Amino acid sequence: MLPHLFLPFFWFIFIFGGLAVNVTYAMLTGAHPSVDPRFEKQGYILRILLLLFSLIAICISMMLEMITKGLVWTEFFSYGGSGSMLILGLSLFAMGSSITYRRYLDKREEED
């Protein structure tokens, strides 16, 4: 059995990982409003915000763990630890980069 210490962290992975996979898939297939050509301005703003916040979340989670306390795995994966912030940052990065990639695919299809 898994230790009780890691259980809330796995729930956090399931929730934000599932959300990131759903939204990323919708963006890559073109079914999300932020990749629709009619909402190009909102998609650009959302892409910048997602990528910016993801980099901030990843940097803060790494700095909090490595600079202040040293890397202690039990605290990193505990409830409310920096591992949760790292997962949030990675899911935001996946969503933001999927918007960028979908815009690239749309421009490439227009050229052909």
N, C-alpha and C positions, 0 to 999 in steps of 0.2 A: 504494500500500500504506500501511497505517497504520504510524506509527512504533512501534518496539518499546517505547517508553516507556509508551504508553497501553494496551498489550495486557493487562496484569494488571488494570487498572481496568475494562476491558470485561468480563472474566471475572467480576469482582465484581458488575458490573451485571447480567449474565446470571443469576448464581446467586441473588442477593438479590431482583432484580426478578422472576424466575420464581417464587420462593418467595412473595413478596408477592402476586403476581397469583393464584396458586393458592389461597392461604389466604383472600384477600379474596373471591374468587369463591365459595369454599365457605361463607364466613360470610354473604354476601349471599343465597345461595340457601337458607340454613338447614340445610346439611348438616354443619356443623362443631359439635362438642360444646359449644363455648363459647357458642353462641347457642341451644342447646336449653333450653327452659324448666325442665327438670329440674335443670340445672346452673346456675341463675341466679346463685348466689353466686360460683362460680368464674369465670363470664363477667364479672361485675362487677370482680372482682379482676384478671383478665387485661386487661380494657379499661383500667383505671387504670394498670397497670404498663406496658402497651404505649405508651400516650400519654405517660406520664411519661418513660420511657426514650427515646422518640423525640425529645421536646423537649430532653432533656439531650444526646443525641448530636448533634442539629443545632446547638445552641448551642455545644457544645464544639468542633465542627469549624469553625464560623465564627470563634470566638474564637481558636483556635490559628492559623488562617491570617492573619486580618486584624490581630490585635493583635501577635502575636509577630514575624512575618516580613514582613507585607505580603502582598498577594495575588499569588503567583507561580504561574501556571497550570501550569507543568511540574511543580512540586512538589505542587500540589493534586491532579493526576490521576495522580501516580506511585504505585508500589506502596507501600501502607502510608501514603499521604498522607491528608489530611483529606477528600478527595473520597470515599474509601471509607466514612468514618464518616458523611458526609452521605447517601450512598445507603442505608446501614443505617438511619439515622434516618427517612428518607422512607418506607422500606418498613415500618418499625414503625408509623409514623403511619397509613399506609394500612390496616394490619391493625387497629389500635385504633379508628380511625374507622369501619371497616366493622362492628365489633361494635356500636358506638353507633347506627349507622344501622339495623342489623337490629333492635335492640331498639325503636327508634322505630317501625319498620314493624309489628312485632308488636303494640305497644300501640295503634296506629292501627287495625289490623284487629280487635282486640278491641272497640274502641268502636263500630265499624260493625255 
